[in-house]
Amino acid sequence: MNLNLRFSLIFLIGLLPAVGSSANETIQIKNKDIPLFQGINDGLSSLMDAAGKCRSTDSNLYKCLCAESKALKKMDSALRKALDKNPEWKGQTIYHDGVTLQIPSLEKQVEDVRKQCGS
């Protein structure tokens, strides 16, 4: 397996929502916060789709994602908006309708890609 493909697979696995519980209690999303949760989930899907397209072209994952920054911006914007409205989500795992998202993991992925992009 070439190095670029290996990094791509690691990146994609790192973006997957958590299926287990974290050390902290999982926060069940309230009805009023469903659009914020959905925004994060949609941002994650966009970033995963972009990473999959980059992987399929066999190009450098980070260079490709930096060029396709729309997905990164969508994910980052959704996280910031949700955390501005719900600061108690910071560092937590959130859950709604069978989907679990680990906020710290998502923030780290956004930060890692931003660093690689030089922003």
All heavy atoms as an XYZ file, in Angstrom:
914
protein
N       0.858     -1.168      0.000
C       0.000      0.000      0.000
C       0.903      1.230      0.000
O       1.792      1.333      0.827
C      -0.880     -0.035      1.261
C      -1.828      1.123      1.350
S      -2.883      1.104      2.836
C      -3.787     -0.403      2.655
N       0.670      2.145     -0.948
C       1.550      3.305     -0.993
C       1.269      4.223      0.191
O       0.224      4.181      0.818
C       1.464      4.039     -2.334
C       0.175      4.801     -2.529
O      -0.384      5.338     -1.592
N      -0.267      4.876     -3.761
N       2.241      5.089      0.480
C       2.175      5.953      1.648
C       0.978      6.891      1.604
O       0.288      7.080      2.607
C       3.472      6.756      1.747
C       3.674      7.571      3.004
C       3.651      6.676      4.230
C       4.988      8.317      2.937
N       0.692      7.459      0.445
C      -0.427      8.389      0.326
C      -1.759      7.694      0.616
O      -2.618      8.236      1.291
C      -0.440      9.022     -1.066
C      -1.413     10.174     -1.143
O      -1.571     10.930     -0.200
N      -2.062     10.294     -2.281
N      -1.926      6.506      0.107
C      -3.155      5.752      0.352
C      -3.290      5.427      1.833
O      -4.367      5.541      2.413
C      -3.180      4.473     -0.481
C      -4.418      3.595     -0.330
C      -5.683      4.386     -0.633
C      -4.323      2.390     -1.242
N      -2.192      5.066      2.472
C      -2.209      4.756      3.895
C      -2.658      5.976      4.707
O      -3.506      5.879      5.574
C      -0.819      4.300      4.343
C      -0.849      3.478      5.576
C       0.498      2.867      5.927
N       1.078      2.205      4.783
C       2.388      2.140      4.542
N       3.239      2.683      5.361
N       2.846      1.522      3.483
N      -2.087      7.156      4.404
C      -2.493      8.378      5.100
C      -3.964      8.679      4.832
O      -4.674      9.129      5.718
C      -1.638      9.570      4.677
C      -0.298      9.602      5.336
C       0.846      9.671      4.581
C      -0.172      9.557      6.719
C       2.088      9.701      5.178
C       1.064      9.587      7.323
C       2.207      9.656      6.555
N      -4.407      8.451      3.623
C      -5.806      8.702      3.282
C      -6.738      7.837      4.117
O      -7.750      8.309      4.628
C      -6.055      8.433      1.796
O      -5.270      9.278      1.012
N      -6.387      6.573      4.243
C      -7.227      5.664      5.013
C      -7.232      6.042      6.485
O      -8.275      6.030      7.136
C      -6.757      4.221      4.828
C      -6.982      3.643      3.435
C      -6.342      2.263      3.332
C      -8.446      3.582      3.097
N      -6.066      6.417      7.019
C      -5.993      6.842      8.414
C      -6.849      8.081      8.616
O      -7.597      8.200      9.584
C      -4.530      7.102      8.827
C      -3.776      5.774      8.900
C      -4.460      7.830     10.173
C      -2.275      5.924      9.019
N      -6.765      9.024      7.678
C      -7.548     10.251      7.763
C      -9.038      9.938      7.769
O      -9.782     10.437      8.602
C      -7.193     11.171      6.595
C      -7.962     12.460      6.606
C      -7.549     13.514      7.390
C      -9.098     12.614      5.831
C      -8.254     14.698      7.411
C      -9.807     13.791      5.847
C      -9.380     14.845      6.643
N      -9.471      9.093      6.844
C     -10.894      8.764      6.759
C     -11.385      8.060      8.019
O     -12.461      8.349      8.518
C     -11.172      7.891      5.541
C     -11.117      8.608      4.202
C     -11.221      7.605      3.067
C     -12.213      9.634      4.106
N     -10.588      7.155      8.553
C     -10.974      6.454      9.771
C     -11.069      7.442     10.924
O     -11.988      7.387     11.735
C      -9.989      5.309     10.085
C     -10.171      4.192      9.047
C     -10.184      4.774     11.502
C      -9.099      3.140      9.059
N     -10.152      8.401     10.971
C     -10.177      9.406     12.018
C     -11.398     10.296     11.951
O     -11.816     10.873     12.951
N     -11.977     10.440     10.772
C     -13.157     11.284     10.621
C     -14.459     10.580     10.947
O     -15.485     11.220     11.107
C     -13.248     11.820      9.184
C     -12.257     12.894      8.811
C     -12.430     13.255      7.350
C     -12.428     14.120      9.671
N     -14.426      9.272     11.032
C     -15.663      8.539     11.284
C     -16.235      8.897     12.651
O     -15.508      9.056     13.623
C     -15.405      7.029     11.235
C     -15.048      6.481      9.868
C     -14.689      5.001      9.982
C     -16.191      6.665      8.903
N     -17.539      9.048     12.737
C     -18.150      9.329     14.030
C     -17.902      8.176     14.998
O     -17.760      7.025     14.585
C     -19.641      9.432     13.714
C     -19.735      9.606     12.261
C     -18.500      8.995     11.653
N     -17.855      8.506     16.243
C     -17.627      7.487     17.268
C     -18.839      6.577     17.374
O     -19.960      7.010     17.224
C     -17.380      8.163     18.605
N     -18.586      5.313     17.638
C     -19.690      4.392     17.851
C     -19.801      3.979     19.309
O     -20.813      3.468     19.727
C     -19.577      3.134     16.956
C     -19.790      3.504     15.511
C     -18.243      2.440     17.149
N     -18.767      4.221     20.067
C     -18.797      3.889     21.486
C     -18.945      5.132     22.321
O     -19.144      6.224     21.816
N     -18.850      4.962     23.610
C     -18.940      6.123     24.488
C     -17.547      6.574     24.876
O     -16.598      5.817     24.830
C     -19.753      5.770     25.726
O     -19.101      4.756     26.445
N     -17.437      7.830     25.233
C     -16.164      8.359     25.680
C     -16.133      8.342     27.194
O     -17.083      7.927     27.852
C     -15.982      9.783     25.152
O     -16.917     10.627     25.782
N     -15.030      8.828     27.764
C     -14.908      8.887     29.218
C     -15.963      9.821     29.797
O     -16.430      9.626     30.910
C     -13.513      9.360     29.594
N     -16.342     10.835     29.051
C     -17.380     11.752     29.498
C     -18.744     11.186     29.126
O     -18.863     10.311     28.296
C     -17.207     13.118     28.827
C     -15.911     13.774     29.235
O     -15.458     13.629     30.359
N     -15.301     14.487     28.311
N     -19.717     11.750     29.741
C     -21.088     11.362     29.441
C     -21.477     11.844     28.038
O     -21.105     12.933     27.631
C     -21.996     11.998     30.493
C     -23.366     11.485     30.480
C     -23.712     10.610     31.659
O     -22.881     10.345     32.534
O     -24.850     10.200     31.659
N     -22.191     11.046     27.298
C     -22.664     11.452     25.983
C     -23.873     12.357     26.151
O     -24.787     12.049     26.906
C     -23.040     10.205     25.148
O     -21.875      9.386     25.011
C     -23.548     10.595     23.782
N     -23.855     13.482     25.425
C     -24.939     14.454     25.523
C     -25.989     14.146     24.461
O     -25.681     14.117     23.265
C     -24.400     15.888     25.322
C     -23.413     16.245     26.434
C     -25.551     16.889     25.263
C     -22.698     17.564     26.219
N     -27.205     13.904     24.905
C     -28.336     13.716     23.988
C     -28.768     15.095     23.499
O     -29.045     15.976     24.302
C     -29.494     13.008     24.700
C     -30.760     12.899     23.893
C     -30.634     11.989     22.688
O     -30.041     10.928     22.770
N     -31.181     12.407     21.570
N     -28.830     15.284     22.205
C     -29.175     16.565     21.619
C     -30.649     16.885     21.868
O     -31.516     16.038     21.702
C     -28.891     16.549     20.095
C     -27.409     16.309     19.838
C     -29.358     17.820     19.421
C     -26.495     17.316     20.468
N     -30.898     18.133     22.252
C     -32.277     18.605     22.436
C     -32.857     18.976     21.078
O     -32.120     19.304     20.140
C     -32.288     19.829     23.357
C     -31.783     19.520     24.743
C     -31.671     20.770     25.573
C     -31.083     20.411     26.933
N     -30.413     21.519     27.548
N     -34.163     18.929     20.968
C     -34.828     19.219     19.689
C     -34.402     20.552     19.092
O     -34.193     20.657     17.891
C     -36.346     19.179     19.848
C     -36.876     17.770     19.977
O     -36.211     16.810     19.592
N     -38.057     17.636     20.536
N     -34.245     21.569     19.922
C     -33.880     22.893     19.409
C     -32.472     22.913     18.801
O     -32.158     23.775     17.994
C     -33.979     23.948     20.520
C     -32.931     23.825     21.606
C     -33.076     24.929     22.647
C     -32.027     24.857     23.725
N     -30.673     25.096     23.284
N     -31.639     21.934     19.167
C     -30.260     21.882     18.687
C     -30.038     20.915     17.527
O     -28.907     20.761     17.053
C     -29.318     21.519     19.841
C     -29.275     22.597     20.905
O     -29.305     23.788     20.545
O     -29.206     22.243     22.103
N     -31.099     20.288     17.069
C     -30.972     19.333     15.961
C     -30.360     19.989     14.716
O     -29.471     19.400     14.098
C     -32.316     18.633     15.654
C     -32.680     17.697     16.814
C     -32.252     17.875     14.331
C     -34.059     17.087     16.720
N     -30.754     21.211     14.327
C     -30.126     21.818     13.142
C     -28.612     22.030     13.311
O     -27.860     21.865     12.342
C     -30.851     23.160     12.998
C     -32.178     22.952     13.655
C     -31.891     22.018     14.805
N     -28.168     22.344     14.516
C     -26.728     22.496     14.761
C     -26.011     21.162     14.638
O     -24.948     21.065     14.020
C     -26.479     23.097     16.145
C     -26.981     24.518     16.358
C     -26.870     24.904     17.825
C     -26.234     25.492     15.472
N     -26.602     20.140     15.227
C     -26.051     18.787     15.136
C     -25.981     18.346     13.672
O     -24.965     17.832     13.210
C     -26.916     17.812     15.950
C     -26.419     16.400     15.937
C     -25.508     15.973     16.884
C     -26.873     15.502     14.982
C     -25.045     14.657     16.883
C     -26.417     14.194     14.968
C     -25.497     13.767     15.924
N     -27.063     18.585     12.944
C     -27.119     18.196     11.533
C     -26.070     18.955     10.722
O     -25.476     18.405      9.803
C     -28.514     18.429     10.961
C     -28.721     17.792      9.610
C     -28.528     16.284      9.639
O     -29.047     15.592     10.508
N     -27.757     15.770      8.707
N     -25.835     20.212     11.074
C     -24.801     20.992     10.390
C     -23.429     20.372     10.555
O     -22.647     20.282      9.593
N     -23.124     19.927     11.774
C     -21.833     19.262     12.012
C     -21.775     17.961     11.230
O     -20.777     17.654     10.570
C     -21.622     18.987     13.518
C     -21.534     20.284     14.300
C     -20.354     18.152     13.732
C     -21.556     20.093     15.818
N     -22.833     17.189     11.287
C     -22.868     15.906     10.589
C     -22.738     16.106      9.078
O     -22.019     15.364      8.400
C     -24.147     15.147     10.945
C     -24.059     13.685     10.619
O     -23.021     13.053     10.798
N     -25.158     13.119     10.151
N     -23.412     17.120      8.532
C     -23.296     17.418      7.102
C     -21.880     17.870      6.753
O     -21.343     17.507      5.699
C     -24.298     18.498      6.686
C     -25.737     18.025      6.722
O     -25.981     16.803      6.840
O     -26.637     18.895      6.658
N     -21.278     18.684      7.628
C     -19.899     19.122      7.413
C     -18.945     17.946      7.406
O     -18.025     17.867      6.578
N     -19.162     17.001      8.320
C     -18.341     15.790      8.368
C     -18.497     14.984      7.086
O     -17.510     14.525      6.503
C     -18.730     14.941      9.583
C     -18.043     13.580      9.705
C     -16.536     13.742      9.838
C     -18.617     12.826     10.904
N     -19.721     14.849      6.624
C     -19.968     14.112      5.373
C     -19.262     14.774      4.193
O     -18.661     14.090      3.362
C     -21.466     14.022      5.093
O     -22.099     13.232      6.058
N     -19.315     16.101      4.139
C     -18.646     16.824      3.054
C     -17.141     16.605      3.092
O     -16.511     16.381      2.056
C     -18.927     18.325      3.148
O     -20.261     18.597      2.884
N     -16.577     16.670      4.300
C     -15.135     16.481      4.432
C     -14.734     15.050      4.080
O     -13.724     14.825      3.408
C     -14.697     16.844      5.849
C     -13.220     17.096      6.072
C     -12.671     18.150      5.126
C     -12.964     17.500      7.518
N     -15.543     14.084      4.495
C     -15.251     12.683      4.154
C     -15.381     12.451      2.646
O     -14.571     11.729      2.057
C     -16.154     11.741      4.941
C     -15.797     11.679      6.405
S     -16.851     10.568      7.355
C     -16.368      8.981      6.685
N     -16.395     13.050      2.027
C     -16.555     12.928      0.577
C     -15.355     13.522     -0.148
O     -14.836     12.928     -1.096
C     -17.834     13.624      0.099
C     -19.095     12.884      0.477
O     -19.010     11.708      0.893
O     -20.185     13.492      0.376
N     -14.909     14.703      0.305
C     -13.747     15.348     -0.316
C     -12.506     14.486     -0.141
O     -11.722     14.310     -1.086
C     -13.523     16.736      0.287
N     -12.329     13.916      1.052
C     -11.171     13.042      1.292
C     -11.245     11.799      0.409
O     -10.229     11.357     -0.133
C     -11.108     12.650      2.768
N     -12.435     11.254      0.234
C     -12.596     10.087     -0.642
C     -12.274     10.409     -2.089
O     -11.623      9.619     -2.781
N     -12.710     11.589     -2.562
C     -12.393     11.997     -3.934
C     -10.897     12.211     -4.099
O     -10.310     11.819     -5.115
C     -13.150     13.267     -4.297
C     -14.624     13.041     -4.507
C     -15.368     14.331     -4.774
C     -16.865     14.074     -4.797
N     -17.632     15.317     -4.864
N     -10.275     12.821     -3.097
C      -8.827     13.031     -3.153
C      -8.105     11.689     -3.198
O      -7.161     11.506     -3.962
C      -8.351     13.822     -1.931
S      -8.846     15.556     -1.935
N      -8.556     10.767     -2.386
C      -7.930      9.439     -2.340
C      -8.074      8.735     -3.680
O      -7.150      8.082     -4.155
C      -8.564      8.600     -1.226
C      -7.888      7.268     -1.014
C      -8.523      6.514      0.128
N      -9.930      6.254     -0.082
C     -10.413      5.148     -0.626
N      -9.611      4.195     -1.014
N     -11.708      5.000     -0.774
N      -9.217      8.905     -4.320
C      -9.456      8.213     -5.586
C      -8.588      8.759     -6.720
O      -8.357      8.068     -7.700
C     -10.936      8.275     -5.974
O     -11.289      9.582     -6.353
N      -8.109      9.985     -6.591
C      -7.234     10.558     -7.622
C      -5.778     10.244     -7.350
O      -4.912     10.599     -8.139
C      -7.396     12.092     -7.705
O      -6.967     12.671     -6.471
C      -8.825     12.481     -8.017
N      -5.507      9.581     -6.230
C      -4.150      9.203     -5.831
C      -3.239     10.428     -5.685
O      -2.045     10.350     -5.884
C      -3.544      8.183     -6.805
C      -2.422      7.392     -6.141
O      -2.483      7.195     -4.912
O      -1.488      6.992     -6.850
N      -3.844     11.572     -5.364
C      -3.040     12.766     -5.131
C      -2.735     12.878     -3.645
O      -3.282     12.147     -2.828
C      -3.789     14.013     -5.618
O      -4.998     14.158     -4.912
N      -1.851     13.792     -3.286
C      -1.530     14.021     -1.892
C      -2.805     14.473     -1.182
O      -3.432     15.462     -1.583
C      -0.434     15.082     -1.776
C      -0.139     15.411     -0.326
O      -0.909     16.100      0.325
N       0.985     14.903      0.154
N      -3.183     13.773     -0.146
C      -4.455     14.027      0.527
C      -4.576     15.469      1.007
O      -5.565     16.144      0.729
C      -4.650     13.066      1.699
C      -5.911     13.288      2.530
C      -7.158     13.031      1.695
C      -5.908     12.400      3.751
N      -3.581     15.943      1.726
C      -3.693     17.285      2.298
C      -3.656     18.361      1.227
O      -4.418     19.333      1.305
C      -2.619     17.511      3.358
C      -2.913     16.739      4.620
C      -2.139     15.652      4.997
C      -3.987     17.086      5.433
C      -2.427     14.943      6.159
C      -4.282     16.377      6.592
C      -3.491     15.307      6.946
O      -3.783     14.607      8.081
N      -2.806     18.208      0.212
C      -2.779     19.198     -0.869
C      -4.132     19.239     -1.562
O      -4.646     20.308     -1.891
C      -1.683     18.870     -1.885
C      -0.305     19.232     -1.428
C       0.705     18.941     -2.523
C       2.110     19.255     -2.044
N       3.116     18.935     -3.060
N      -4.705     18.090     -1.763
C      -6.003     17.996     -2.423
C      -7.085     18.631     -1.555
O      -7.900     19.420     -2.033
C      -6.321     16.535     -2.718
S      -7.893     16.265     -3.553
N      -7.095     18.332     -0.259
C      -8.100     18.911      0.633
C      -7.931     20.420      0.764
O      -8.913     21.146      0.892
C      -8.037     18.261      2.016
C      -8.634     16.866      2.113
C      -8.404     16.290      3.509
C     -10.115     16.872      1.783
N      -6.688     20.891      0.721
C      -6.449     22.336      0.792
C      -7.007     23.019     -0.452
O      -7.574     24.112     -0.364
C      -4.956     22.623      0.932
S      -4.270     22.041      2.502
N      -6.870     22.367     -1.595
C      -7.409     22.919     -2.836
C      -8.934     22.874     -2.830
O      -9.594     23.731     -3.411
C      -6.860     22.157     -4.037
N      -9.480     21.877     -2.170
C     -10.931     21.714     -2.055
C     -11.372     22.205     -0.673
O     -12.013     21.480      0.085
C     -11.307     20.241     -2.220
C     -11.056     19.673     -3.589
C     -12.006     20.241     -4.617
O     -13.161     20.546     -4.267
O     -11.581     20.399     -5.762
N     -11.037     23.434     -0.346
C     -11.230     23.931      1.017
C     -12.695     24.164      1.390
O     -13.006     24.404      2.550
C     -10.435     25.217      1.223
O     -10.914     26.226      0.362
N     -13.596     24.072      0.449
C     -15.022     24.287      0.729
C     -15.521     23.309      1.804
O     -16.247     23.708      2.718
C     -15.825     24.138     -0.562
C     -17.288     24.449     -0.421
C     -17.984     24.334     -1.770
C     -19.456     24.621     -1.645
N     -20.151     24.483     -2.925
N     -15.128     22.061      1.706
C     -15.563     21.045      2.676
C     -14.985     21.342      4.055
O     -15.685     21.225      5.069
C     -15.153     19.650      2.215
N     -13.721     21.744      4.099
C     -13.095     22.080      5.377
C     -13.784     23.284      6.003
O     -14.075     23.289      7.194
C     -11.602     22.356      5.189
C     -10.840     22.784      6.441
C     -10.882     21.690      7.499
C      -9.409     23.151      6.093
N     -14.062     24.289      5.198
C     -14.744     25.487      5.702
C     -16.138     25.156      6.222
O     -16.573     25.681      7.246
C     -14.820     26.552      4.609
C     -13.495     27.201      4.328
C     -13.601     28.204      3.200
C     -12.226     28.763      2.861
N     -12.255     29.628      1.692
N     -16.837     24.269      5.531
C     -18.180     23.872      5.956
C     -18.129     23.191      7.319
O     -18.925     23.494      8.210
C     -18.811     22.939      4.909
C     -20.217     22.514      5.234
C     -20.816     21.674      4.117
C     -22.257     21.313      4.437
N     -22.885     20.573      3.345
N     -17.177     22.278      7.485
C     -17.031     21.556      8.746
C     -16.637     22.518      9.865
O     -17.236     22.512     10.947
C     -15.978     20.458      8.587
C     -15.713     19.684      9.828
S     -17.144     18.689     10.267
C     -16.503     17.866     11.675
N     -15.651     23.363      9.611
C     -15.171     24.304     10.607
C     -16.283     25.273     11.019
O     -16.493     25.531     12.205
C     -13.960     25.064     10.061
C     -13.293     25.921     11.115
O     -13.214     25.498     12.284
O     -12.827     27.025     10.763
N     -17.004     25.781     10.055
C     -18.086     26.718     10.325
C     -19.186     26.072     11.167
O     -19.693     26.680     12.127
C     -18.668     27.228      9.005
O     -19.785     28.037      9.232
N     -19.553     24.846     10.838
C     -20.601     24.140     11.581
C     -20.172     23.893     13.026
O     -20.971     24.078     13.957
C     -20.937     22.818     10.894
N     -18.915     23.497     13.224
C     -18.411     23.278     14.580
C     -18.416     24.571     15.387
O     -18.870     24.606     16.529
C     -16.990     22.709     14.540
C     -16.855     21.207     14.411
C     -15.412     20.817     14.146
C     -17.386     20.504     15.641
N     -17.894     25.637     14.796
C     -17.827     26.922     15.504
C     -19.220     27.421     15.884
O     -19.446     27.880     17.001
C     -17.119     27.965     14.647
C     -15.639     27.733     14.535
C     -15.024     28.743     13.568
N     -13.689     28.392     13.227
C     -12.619     29.037     13.673
N     -12.765     30.058     14.490
N     -11.418     28.664     13.289
N     -20.146     27.341     14.942
C     -21.508     27.798     15.198
C     -22.144     27.000     16.335
O     -22.750     27.564     17.246
C     -22.343     27.670     13.918
C     -23.768     28.143     14.063
C     -24.518     28.024     12.752
C     -25.955     28.477     12.897
N     -26.709     28.326     11.643
N     -21.991     25.683     16.281
C     -22.590     24.823     17.308
C     -21.968     25.083     18.679
O     -22.684     25.162     19.689
C     -22.422     23.358     16.924
N     -20.647     25.249     18.722
C     -19.979     25.470     20.007
C     -20.227     26.875     20.549
O     -20.221     27.076     21.763
C     -18.487     25.175     19.884
C     -18.148     23.697     19.669
C     -16.663     23.514     19.412
C     -18.615     22.845     20.837
N     -20.444     27.832     19.657
C     -20.810     29.181     20.122
C     -22.164     29.155     20.819
O     -22.361     29.810     21.830
C     -20.864     30.167     18.949
C     -19.496     30.611     18.475
O     -18.490     30.344     19.180
O     -19.423     31.222     17.390
N     -23.085     28.380     20.273
C     -24.436     28.308     20.838
C     -24.530     27.324     22.005
O     -25.427     27.439     22.835
C     -25.437     27.945     19.755
C     -25.572     29.045     18.712
C     -26.740     28.798     17.804
C     -26.786     29.856     16.748
N     -27.816     30.838     16.922
N     -23.630     26.334     22.011
C     -23.649     25.302     23.055
C     -22.223     25.054     23.563
O     -21.633     24.006     23.272
C     -24.228     23.994     22.513
C     -25.679     24.110     22.146
O     -26.531     24.190     23.014
N     -25.961     24.157     20.861
N     -21.660     25.970     24.322
C     -20.280     25.796     24.790
C     -20.086     24.538     25.635
O     -18.968     24.019     25.720
C     -20.000     27.070     25.593
C     -21.291     27.753     25.779
C     -22.260     27.217     24.772
N     -21.158     24.027     26.211
C     -21.048     22.797     27.012
C     -20.732     21.571     26.156
O     -20.353     20.526     26.681
C     -22.335     22.571     27.827
C     -23.567     22.196     27.037
C     -24.333     23.380     26.437
O     -23.835     24.525     26.462
O     -25.438     23.138     25.917
N     -20.846     21.678     24.843
C     -20.500     20.573     23.949
C     -18.991     20.432     23.789
O     -18.503     19.386     23.379
C     -21.118     20.767     22.572
C     -22.609     20.627     22.511
C     -23.469     20.402     23.546
C     -23.414     20.705     21.337
N     -24.773     20.347     23.085
C     -24.765     20.536     21.722
C     -23.133     20.917     20.001
C     -25.815     20.558     20.824
C     -24.180     20.947     19.104
C     -25.502     20.759     19.512
N     -18.248     21.479     24.076
C     -16.794     21.452     23.912
C     -16.221     20.285     24.710
O     -16.506     20.111     25.883
C     -16.199     22.776     24.400
C     -14.718     22.880     24.242
C     -14.414     23.670     23.010
C     -12.908     23.893     22.918
N     -12.469     23.842     21.576
N     -15.428     19.454     24.042
C     -14.795     18.319     24.706
C     -15.716     17.144     24.965
O     -15.337     16.195     25.647
N     -16.912     17.181     24.410
C     -17.908     16.147     24.699
C     -18.234     15.298     23.472
O     -17.864     15.624     22.349
C     -19.198     16.803     25.207
C     -19.034     17.627     26.459
C     -18.600     16.789     27.646
O     -19.104     15.694     27.872
N     -17.656     17.315     28.416
N     -18.969     14.244     23.731
C     -19.553     13.409     22.691
C     -21.032     13.747     22.654
O     -21.678     13.807     23.698
C     -19.347     11.919     23.011
O     -17.945     11.662     23.078
C     -19.980     11.025     21.965
N     -21.552     13.987     21.449
C     -22.969     14.336     21.317
C     -23.668     13.259     20.486
O     -23.043     12.599     19.656
C     -23.157     15.746     20.717
C     -22.472     15.879     19.355
C     -22.635     16.806     21.693
C     -22.699     17.232     18.672
N     -24.969     13.113     20.733
C     -25.726     12.010     20.141
C     -27.115     12.476     19.732
O     -27.761     13.225     20.456
C     -25.850     10.890     21.174
C     -26.765      9.764     20.756
C     -26.289      8.721     19.969
C     -28.097      9.752     21.137
C     -27.138      7.688     19.578
C     -28.950      8.723     20.755
C     -28.459      7.699     19.973
O     -29.290      6.685     19.584
N     -27.529     12.008     18.546
C     -28.917     12.214     18.124
C     -29.284     11.177     17.073
O     -28.553     10.959     16.107
C     -29.122     13.613     17.547
C     -30.489     13.801     16.948
N     -31.620     13.874     17.730
C     -30.888     13.883     15.669
C     -32.665     14.006     16.939
N     -32.259     14.012     15.686
N     -30.417     10.551     17.254
C     -31.025      9.672     16.256
C     -30.039      8.644     15.683
O     -29.927      8.472     14.480
C     -31.636     10.521     15.144
C     -32.649      9.750     14.309
O     -33.262      8.797     14.841
O     -32.811     10.092     13.124
N     -29.308      7.984     16.560
C     -28.406      6.919     16.141
C     -27.043      7.372     15.662
O     -26.225      6.551     15.257
N     -26.770      8.663     15.703
C     -25.477      9.191     15.253
C     -24.759      9.799     16.453
O     -25.328     10.594     17.190
C     -25.652     10.263     14.155
C     -24.308     10.845     13.745
C     -26.371      9.672     12.949
N     -23.503      9.395     16.634
C     -22.679      9.897     17.719
C     -21.483     10.629     17.124
O     -20.827     10.122     16.216
C     -22.179      8.727     18.598
O     -23.309      7.992     19.069
C     -21.366      9.216     19.773
N     -21.219     11.833     17.620
C     -20.099     12.634     17.144
C     -19.233     13.033     18.327
O     -19.735     13.538     19.323
C     -20.597     13.901     16.438
C     -21.506     13.711     15.230
C     -22.093     15.053     14.791
C     -20.742     13.069     14.094
N     -17.938     12.834     18.190
C     -16.996     13.239     19.227
C     -16.432     14.602     18.838
O     -15.620     14.699     17.909
C     -15.877     12.230     19.379
C     -16.334     10.930     19.993
C     -15.184      9.967     20.185
O     -14.206     10.010     19.455
N     -15.302      9.112     21.176
N     -16.852     15.618     19.533
C     -16.438     16.983     19.213
C     -14.918     17.143     19.251
O     -14.343     17.717     18.322
C     -17.153     18.003     20.134
C     -18.673     17.964     19.933
C     -16.603     19.413     19.913
C     -19.158     18.306     18.541
N     -14.206     16.623     20.277
C     -12.752     16.807     20.278
C     -12.062     16.194     19.058
O     -11.135     16.783     18.503
C     -12.289     16.115     21.559
C     -13.500     16.007     22.413
C     -14.677     15.942     21.474
N     -12.523     15.039     18.616
C     -11.930     14.387     17.439
C     -12.174     15.213     16.178
O     -11.278     15.362     15.339
C     -12.512     12.988     17.243
O     -12.194     12.168     18.329
N     -13.366     15.742     16.056
C     -13.694     16.549     14.881
C     -12.887     17.845     14.870
O     -12.358     18.249     13.826
C     -15.190     16.837     14.844
C     -16.084     15.602     14.728
C     -17.548     15.996     14.832
C     -15.810     14.851     13.446
N     -12.757     18.478     16.032
C     -11.957     19.696     16.114
C     -10.500     19.417     15.764
O      -9.859     20.206     15.065
C     -12.027     20.302     17.517
C     -13.358     20.944     17.840
C     -13.384     21.520     19.240
O     -13.131     20.769     20.207
O     -13.656     22.725     19.350
N      -9.981     18.294     16.227
C      -8.589     17.930     15.937
C      -8.387     17.701     14.449
O      -7.383     18.125     13.877
C      -8.176     16.700     16.733
C      -6.728     16.299     16.459
C      -6.194     15.365     17.465
C      -4.797     14.910     17.224
N      -3.956     15.607     16.314
N      -9.331     17.038     13.804
C      -9.209     16.799     12.365
C      -9.200     18.114     11.591
O      -8.389     18.297     10.683
C     -10.336     15.894     11.861
C     -10.243     14.467     12.336
C      -8.956     13.794     11.914
O      -8.424     14.033     10.849
N      -8.436     12.952     12.777
N     -10.081     19.027     11.960
C     -10.121     20.327     11.294
C      -8.798     21.059     11.518
O      -8.212     21.605     10.588
C     -11.317     21.179     11.790
C     -11.206     22.619     11.319
C     -12.635     20.562     11.316
N      -8.323     21.039     12.750
C      -7.066     21.707     13.079
C      -5.896     21.091     12.299
O      -5.053     21.815     11.763
C      -6.806     21.592     14.585
C      -5.524     22.249     15.033
C      -5.276     22.048     16.526
O      -6.243     22.067     17.306
O      -4.109     21.868     16.893
N      -5.843     19.772     12.232
C      -4.759     19.093     11.511
C      -4.754     19.459     10.030
O      -3.701     19.720      9.451
C      -4.859     17.570     11.668
C      -4.507     17.088     13.063
O      -3.964     17.893     13.874
O      -4.783     15.915     13.363
N      -5.921     19.477      9.407
C      -5.991     19.821      7.991
C      -5.615     21.291      7.804
O      -4.852     21.629      6.900
C      -7.393     19.534      7.397
C      -7.481     20.027      5.954
C      -7.696     18.030      7.456
N      -6.097     22.150      8.686
C      -5.751     23.585      8.592
C      -4.239     23.787      8.688
O      -3.671     24.586      7.955
C      -6.436     24.383      9.703
C      -7.897     24.626      9.456
C      -8.452     25.521     10.558
N      -9.611     26.250     10.162
C      -9.656     27.232      9.297
N      -8.596     27.610      8.690
N     -10.788     27.848      9.018
N      -3.596     23.077      9.603
C      -2.137     23.178      9.749
C      -1.445     22.754      8.458
O      -0.499     23.399      8.021
C      -1.641     22.326     10.912
C      -1.852     22.942     12.260
C      -1.310     22.055     13.347
C      -1.617     22.592     14.724
N      -1.173     21.683     15.778
N      -1.893     21.672      7.876
C      -1.300     21.172      6.641
C      -1.519     22.158      5.483
O      -0.701     22.237      4.577
C      -1.870     19.804      6.269
C      -1.461     18.697      7.203
C       0.031     18.413      7.150
O       0.666     18.475      6.104
N       0.594     18.125      8.304
N      -2.610     22.887      5.552
C      -2.920     23.860      4.507
C      -2.239     25.209      4.753
O      -2.330     26.111      3.917
C      -4.433     24.074      4.404
S      -5.345     22.601      3.896
N      -1.628     25.345      5.927
C      -0.952     26.594      6.243
C      -1.894     27.700      6.648
O      -1.583     28.878      6.515
N      -3.084     27.349      7.140
C      -4.026     28.398      7.559
C      -4.343     28.308      9.022
O      -3.979     27.459      9.718
C      -5.316     28.320      6.753
O      -5.901     27.037      6.813
